Amino acid sequence: MTPTQLSVGGLALGLALLIGTALRWWHRGFPLPDALALAGGLLSGLLSALCSGGLLGLATHLLVTRATNPLGNKAIGGSEQLLAHPGEAGLTRPGGVATLLIVAATAILWRCCDARLRAQIGTGVMSGSALGLAAGISGLAAATLVPAVNTLGAQVLGALH
């Protein structure tokens, strides 16, 4: 699979969705369930974008290339300029295990929520997968989030051995 690249329109769409959702959350008076749903979706989407292969990498590739980039490109007037690929984030196999567990937990939460919270999770996944392919966000996640996820995965695997 070729590396997934985010377009300028895809980045704009991801940011617009995130800002719009945050403004709705603020307007509603900061309800905690909405914040947790959005954060879970963002985390799942971001970590999936950092996966270089596997089903999560493929899912991110399809989401970005078939939905986020085309919709964002149309929204900004048809520009299909691609951003540079951010490179490897350093997610290890144990980190991939932890990522899969986080995504599975998010999917279970999605099944248990009402339509409003499902929309928050979906928006978070779409924004997180797009922003995770932007070099600045990917670099920040590689320096802060990836080591924690790798450690979590190693602890989970160590507990099962």
N, C-alpha and C positions, 0 to 999 in steps of 0.2 A: 504494500500500500504506500502510495506517495505521501509525503508529509502534507498535512492539511494547512492551507494558508487562509487567513482571514482577509477579507476585502475591507476597504475603507467604509463601504456601506454596511457591511456586517458589523464592524466595530461601532459605527454610529447607531445601528439598530440595537445592539446589545446595551450600549450606554443609555439610549433613550428608554428602553424597557425598564432598566434598573432605576433610572431617575423617576420615571412615571410611577413605578410601584412604590418607591420610597416616599414620593409626595402623597400618594393615596394613603399610605400607612401613617404619615404624619397628620394628614387631614382627619383620619379616623381616631386620633388620640393615642397613637403608639400601642396598639394592642399586641401583647406578647405572642399569641399564636401566629399572627401574620408575620412577625419578625422571625420567629423560629422556622416557619415554612419557607420564607424567602432565603434565610441563611442556609437551611438544609439543601435547597435547590442550587444555590450559588456554589456551595462546597462540592456537591456532587458533580455539577457541570464543570467547575474549575479542575477538579482532580481527574475527571474523565478526559478533559482536554490535555492534561499533562501525561496521560498514558500514551506511550508511543506505538502500541499495537494492541492486539486482542480485541475482544468484543466491545469494550468500552472505548477504545481508540477508534474502532470502526463506527460505532454509534455517533461519536463526536464528529468524525469525518462526514458522515451522511447528514447530520443535523446542520453542520456549518455550510457544506457545499451545496446542499439541496434546499435549505430553507433560509438560514440566516443571511448568507451572502446574497442570494438572489433578491430576497425581500428588501434588504438594506440597500442594495444597488439601485433597485427601482425607486426606493424612497428618496434617494439623494440625486436622482436624475440619470441613472444608467452608467455611472462610472464603475468599471470593474477592476480598478487598480488594487493589486494585492499587496498586503504588508509583508515584510520579511518574516520568514518562519523563525520562531524564537529559539529553536534548538531543543536539545534534551534538557529536562528539568531535574534529572537525577532520581526519579522514582524507581526504587528497586522492586524486586519480585515480592518481598514482604509488604512493601508499600502498595503494590498492586492488589494484594490480598485485602489490606485495610481499605483501599479505595473501593473495591468490590463490596465489602461489608457496609461501607457508608452509603453507597449507591443503593444497595438492597434495602437498607433501613429507610432511606428516603422514598423508595418505591412502596414499601409497606405503609409508611405514613401517608403517602399520596392516596392509597386505597382506603385509608381510614378517615380521610378528611372530607369536608363539604366542598362544594364547587368553588367557593371563594379561596379557600386555602389551597386547593388543587391548582388554581390559577397562579397563586403566589409561588408554589413549588415549580410549576412549569416555566414561569417567567425567570425564576432563579436559575434553573437548569440552562435555559437558552442564553441568558446573559452570562452565566459562568463559563459555559463552553466557548462563547465568543471571546470573552475577556481573557480566558486562559490561553488563547492563541495570540494575544498581543504581547509583544516582547517585554514591555515594562511590567505588566501584571505577572507574566510567566516567570520573569527574573525574581520578582518580589516573592512569589510563591515558592520558587526553588530555594530561596534563602531562608524562608521562615516556615512555611507550611509543610513542604516535602520532608524535611528531616523529622518532624513530628509524626507524620503519616508513616514514614519508613520505620520509625521506632515502634509505633503502635502495631504495625504489621508483624514486626519481629517478635514483639511480646505475645501477640496472638498465636503465632506459629510456635513459639517456645512453650507456651502453655499447652499446646496440643501434642507436643512430642513426648 
